[in-house]
Amino acid sequence: QLHLVESGGGLVQPGGSLNLSCTLSGTYFGLYTLGWYRQAPEKQRELLATTTGGGSATYADAVKGRFTISTEDAKNTLYLQMNSLKPLDTAVYYCNAKHNYSPVTFWGQGTQVTVAS
């Protein structure tokens, strides 16, 4: 069982940066693939980035080169550094933990990111 809590969302101007955090309670290293998703109004939830730890990462084309996913295992924390933000990045952002050997998946409650001038 994992509990995920996001933080770090807010209002930022176009071209600005935000760093989202997701604190995980429970054992996840080596058992779960961690990821970030977002959902804009009236749109489907969209996968942005995943990591299995150790510096490995995959990115959606929409955020490649602008967003960076990382973990700090000593703090049980997943991050999403977002640079060069655009109004189209406005959405609720969710962290996710997907078990590597079963269908079990956990979600955070979401954090709102709004990019506007």
Order of alpha helices (4+ residues) and beta strands (2+ residues): beta-beta-beta-beta-beta-beta-beta-beta-beta-beta-beta
